Amino acid sequence: MTIAEVARYLFVSRAYVPRLLRRGDLRGSVGGGGEVVADDESVRLYQAMQEAAAKALFRTQTEEDEPPVSRKQARFTLEGDADGVNQLGAGLEGLKRLTGRRESRVISGVGHNFPQGAPHTFAGAILDINEQLDGQRLSRPSALLAKDVT
């Protein structure tokens, strides 16, 4: 395989392939035209080893092993009822791990991109989170209380 073919196969940059060859992760030789050619078998073996390592890491990562989030962690979810990407209520699943006060808000007419779709509502939620974390009330610009224009 050429450097470009190896890069596409392994989903890495072309600049990274010579590094793999120098480290001995891949076997290669200089082809007839003077270009470096990697051994197909070593490329497949490297990919298999990388996939096995990723799967092993993934198996060790479980939500049950994670400690509860500290009390200082924000516990807000914002969901739009016009979200075509995420199912309504999907954000509530992550709240189960959190301790202390929790809040979820469903905003009508907004999709999944709150900063763009409802900037004032989003900014208001950020101020509310800050207020919850340090108990101090920030002064809100009156524009934050105005209805979002989409």
N, C-alpha and C positions, 0 to 999 in steps of 0.2 A: 504494500500500500504506500502511496505517496504521502508526504506530510499533510497535504490538503485532505486526502481521503481519511487519514487517521484522525485528523481534527474533527471532521464531520462525524465520523463513526463514534468517537468518544465524547463528542459535544464539548470540545475544548478549543482554545485558540491555536492557530498554526504556530505561534511563538512558543507555546507550551510543549509541543510535541518533541522538538529537539532536546528540551530539558528532560523529558521522560527517557529519551534515548541515552543521554549522558549519565543519568542516574542509574541506568540499567533496568528500569522498569519495562522498557521495550527493547527488543533486539532489532537491529537494522544493519543495512549495508549501503554502499554507494552503488547505484544502478549504472547501466550502460551510458546514459546521458549525463552522468555526473551528479544526478539528484539522489538524495537520501531516500531509501526505500525501507519501510518497516516490515518486519515479519508478521504475516497475518495471524499466525497462532499466538504470538506474544501479545498482539493487540487485543485479541479476544480473551486471552487469559487475564490481562490487566483489567478489562472491562468487567469480567466475571468477579474478580477480586474486589473491585470497587463497589459493585452491586451487593456483594455479600457483606462487606463492611457497612454499607448504608442500611441494609436490612437488619443487621445485628444491632446497630445503634437505634434504629426505629423500634425494635422489640423491647429495648430497655426503657423507652420513653413512654410512661403511662401517666394518665392524669391522677390515678389513685396515689401514686408515689409523690406527687407534688404537695408541698406544704400549703396550708391555707394562706391566702394573700393577707398581708398585714392590714391592720385597721386603717392605716394611712392611705391605702389604695383606693382610687376612685371606683365607684360601683354604679356607673351610669351606662345605660345603653340607649341609643337613639335608633329608632326604626321608622322607616317610611312605609305607609300603606300602599304606595305606588311603586315599590321596589320590584323590578323585574328580574333581579339577580338573586337576592336572598329571600327565603320564605319568611313571612311574618312570624315572629316568635323565635327565630333562630338565635338571636342574641341572648336570649334568656338562659340557654344551656350553660354558657360560661359563668353565669351568676351563681350557680349552685356551689362552686368552690369558694366563694367569697364569704368573708365573715362581716358581721356588722350590718349597717344600713345599706339597703340596695334600692335602686330606682331604675325603672325602664319607662321610656316615653315612646309612644307611637304618634307620629306626626302625619296628619292627613295631607295628601297631595305631593309628598316628597318621595323621591327614590332613594338609592343607596349612597348618593354623593351629597351629604348634608352641607359641606362648606360651599358648594356651588348652588345646590337646589334651594337651600334655606339658610342663607348666611347669618341672618339675625337670630334665628332659632338656635343655630349651632353656637354662635358666640354667647348667647344667653346660657346655654348648657355648660359651656366652659366656665363662665362666671359662677354658676351654681355649684359646679364641682369644686372650684377653688374655695367657695364659701363653706362647703361641707368639710373640706380638708382642714382649713385653719379656723373656722368658726367666725371669720371676719366678713362682714358684708362690704363688698366693693361697691363704689358708686357706679351705677349703670347709666350709660348714655341713653337718653330717651329713645334714640333710634333703635336700640336693642328691643325695646318693648313694642315697636311698630310691627305690623304684619309683614311677613316676607313677601317680596314681589318676585315671582319667578317668570 
